[in-house]
Amino acid sequence: SIMGPTGSGKSTFTNLVSGSKLDVSGGLRSCTDVVQAAGDFYLDGRRVTLIDTPGFDDTTRSDTDVLKSIALFLETSYKQGTKLAGVLYFHRISDFKMTGLSRKNFNMFRKLCGDNTLENIVIVTNMWGEVDPQTGDKREAELMREDIFFKPVLEKGAKMARHENTVHSAETIIRLILNNHPLPLRIQEELVDGHMDLSETSAGEELNREINAKIGRLQEDVRFLKEEMEQARKEKDEQARRELDIEIKKLQREVERFQNDARRLGSDYKKEKERLEARLKQVESEGREEQVESEGREEADRIKAQYQQQTDENERLEVRLEQAREEVARMRAQYQQKTDENERLEARLEQAREEVDRVGAHYQQQIDELNSALQSNAESSEQEKASLRNDIQILSRKLLVKGVGLLGPGGASIDRFIARPFFDHLDKWAVKG
């Protein structure tokens, strides 16, 4: 969290280091009238969230409203289990002196944080570019040395650092609290753990003390002006009496405003807390509904993706199936072609067998005659017998050649499985020969 007076550079620092675009005041008017959370960023691998808060000298809101805003944020975040790793308190080194408003801001800061968290606090001096180095060093030393300034908290563990308006400088400051053990602030323990009303907290009591002191000073001014107005009436100075009357009424309105602020510190805080809690429940409910809706969209997208995946797979299967159909048709055509060829071959083989029987019978007759001649001429010379046997072999070969020739061109290369019956039949005639 970042705290400090209005115009001390809190929002500028936040934007510089986080890359956010929070409104920045360019003059006396405050731009941080509510607690603002900057966008998350990472430093040294750690996620960092900066919380920018309004100052207690805010130009657009009363101190009561500022305290309620800060307390409401701190109480709600603590209930949700969030603790701050550290708090940066900004102070302008360009200020000629630490004014009453500056001390009031720091006193309220002390009441909000308490003493147990001082080790997690860094006091950041800012706007060094607006003073010469020697003057800045002197003011810094005074702030660290004087009991009415920062000395008490520094002695109890708080740190002090310079912001030189660079990203490197800002990151160096954040590293001072980056690895702290998160601790609850005093006001968080009082509101949540102690179940106190805001007006009963240390910060609430300090604010009421400030308000009552202002009311006392204003009432003293009213009393003095009334005495002056009574004197003007006695002196019959009508002009002075009217002017004093206007000023008295103005001061009385201020008294009433501060009195109302004191009353609203407790009652209005309860109402705003109830509204915030109701809003948080509504947001949580809407978040659940949105989560359910988001999960429904994710499930629909998942089913759609699965359907598309299945559709693509089906299309691939259709292509493969069509290719398979085409392959089956091609194989069927080849089979039919082969079947037709086999039928034609069988017809040729049948014709060839018949011709082989006819030719074989003719050749067999000649072979039988030669065998008979060979047997009847037992006294023939071996030369004559060899000639007869040669004639018989020539007739057998002629029968084989004639049988193969009957199959037509390429007959010798016909599938032996299909033509086996024919060749077996042909071999019988050859054996006979």
Secondary structure as the mmCIF struct_conf table of DSSP 4:
data_model
#
loop_
_struct_conf.conf_type_id
_struct_conf.id
_struct_conf.beg_label_comp_id
_struct_conf.beg_label_asym_id
_struct_conf.beg_label_seq_id
_struct_conf.end_label_comp_id
_struct_conf.end_label_asym_id
_struct_conf.end_label_seq_id
STRN STRN1 ILE A 2 MET A 3
BEND BEND1 PRO A 5 PRO A 5
TURN_TY1_P TURN_TY1_P1 THR A 6 GLY A 7
BEND BEND2 SER A 8 GLY A 9
HELX_RH_AL_P HELX_RH_AL_P1 LYS A 10 SER A 18
BEND BEND3 GLY A 26 ARG A 29
BEND BEND4 CYS A 31 CYS A 31
BEND BEND5 VAL A 34 VAL A 34
STRN STRN2 GLN A 36 ALA A 37
HELX_LH_PP_P HELX_LH_PP_P1 ALA A 38 ASP A 40
STRN STRN3 PHE A 41 LEU A 43
TURN_TY1_P TURN_TY1_P2 ASP A 44 GLY A 45
STRN STRN4 ARG A 46 VAL A 48
STRN STRN5 ILE A 51 ASP A 52
TURN_TY1_P TURN_TY1_P3 PHE A 56 ASP A 57
BEND BEND6 THR A 59 ARG A 61
HELX_RH_AL_P HELX_RH_AL_P2 ASP A 63 LYS A 79
TURN_TY1_P TURN_TY1_P4 GLN A 80 GLY A 81
STRN STRN6 LEU A 84 LEU A 84
BEND BEND7 ALA A 85 ALA A 85
STRN STRN7 VAL A 87 ARG A 92
TURN_TY1_P TURN_TY1_P5 ILE A 93 SER A 94
BEND BEND8 ASP A 95 LYS A 97
HELX_RH_AL_P HELX_RH_AL_P3 GLY A 100 CYS A 113
BEND BEND9 ASP A 115 ASP A 115
TURN_TY1_P TURN_TY1_P6 ASN A 116 THR A 117
HELX_RH_3T_P HELX_RH_3T_P1 LEU A 118 ASN A 120
STRN STRN8 ILE A 121 ASN A 126
HELX_RH_3T_P HELX_RH_3T_P2 TRP A 128 GLU A 130
BEND BEND10 VAL A 131 VAL A 131
HELX_RH_AL_P HELX_RH_AL_P4 PRO A 133 ARG A 145
TURN_TY1_P TURN_TY1_P7 ASP A 147 PHE A 150
HELX_RH_AL_P HELX_RH_AL_P5 LYS A 151 GLU A 155
TURN_TY1_P TURN_TY1_P8 LYS A 156 GLY A 157
STRN STRN9 LYS A 159 ARG A 162
BEND BEND11 ASN A 165 THR A 166
HELX_RH_AL_P HELX_RH_AL_P6 VAL A 167 LEU A 178
TURN_TY1_P TURN_TY1_P9 ASN A 179 ASN A 179
HELX_LH_PP_P HELX_LH_PP_P2 ASN A 180 PRO A 182
STRN STRN10 LEU A 183 LEU A 183
HELX_RH_AL_P HELX_RH_AL_P7 ARG A 186 GLN A 188
HELX_RH_PI_P HELX_RH_PI_P1 GLU A 189 ASP A 193
BEND BEND12 GLY A 194 GLY A 194
HELX_RH_3T_P HELX_RH_3T_P3 LEU A 198 GLU A 200
BEND BEND13 THR A 201 THR A 201
HELX_RH_AL_P HELX_RH_AL_P8 SER A 202 LYS A 234
TURN_TY1_P TURN_TY1_P10 GLU A 235 LYS A 236
HELX_RH_AL_P HELX_RH_AL_P9 GLU A 238 SER A 376
TURN_TY1_P TURN_TY1_P11 ALA A 378 GLU A 379
BEND BEND14 SER A 380 SER A 380
HELX_RH_AL_P HELX_RH_AL_P10 GLU A 382 GLY A 405
TURN_TY1_P TURN_TY1_P12 LEU A 406 LEU A 407
TURN_TY1_P TURN_TY1_P13 PRO A 409 GLY A 410
HELX_RH_3T_P HELX_RH_3T_P4 GLY A 411 SER A 413
BEND BEND15 ILE A 414 ILE A 414
HELX_RH_AL_P HELX_RH_AL_P11 ARG A 416 LYS A 432
#
